[in-house]
Amino acid sequence: MKSASSPSAKRQGAKRASTSTRSRTDWDRLKADRASGATEHPEADLKHIVRGVVRRGLQPLPAKALISLRVDQDVLEWFKAQGPGYQTRINSVLRAFRDASV
């Protein structure tokens, strides 16, 4: 006969009852966050949505090559000042120059 404390005699998936009578939730902070309008998930920005669009029916993008390139500091600062994606913009300018040179 199996004892009541053996693992096979215990009910499977049973959760142990909580021994704490006090909640550890910081209710004041939650109320303050709700009152201030802070949200855990901010509204989606259009540029983030566009990145998530599936490229159905399109050819795969060619692989990019990792290089080390020296550019003037003022040129680099100008591209960075335009916001995130400055390396992509530099690539686009170089591509436009290549296409115009043909």
PyMOL commands that set and color helices and strands:
alter all, ss='L'
color gray80, all
select helices_A, chain A and resi 27-36+46-51+73-81+86-101
alter helices_A, ss='H'
color red, helices_A
deselect
rebuild
show_as cartoon
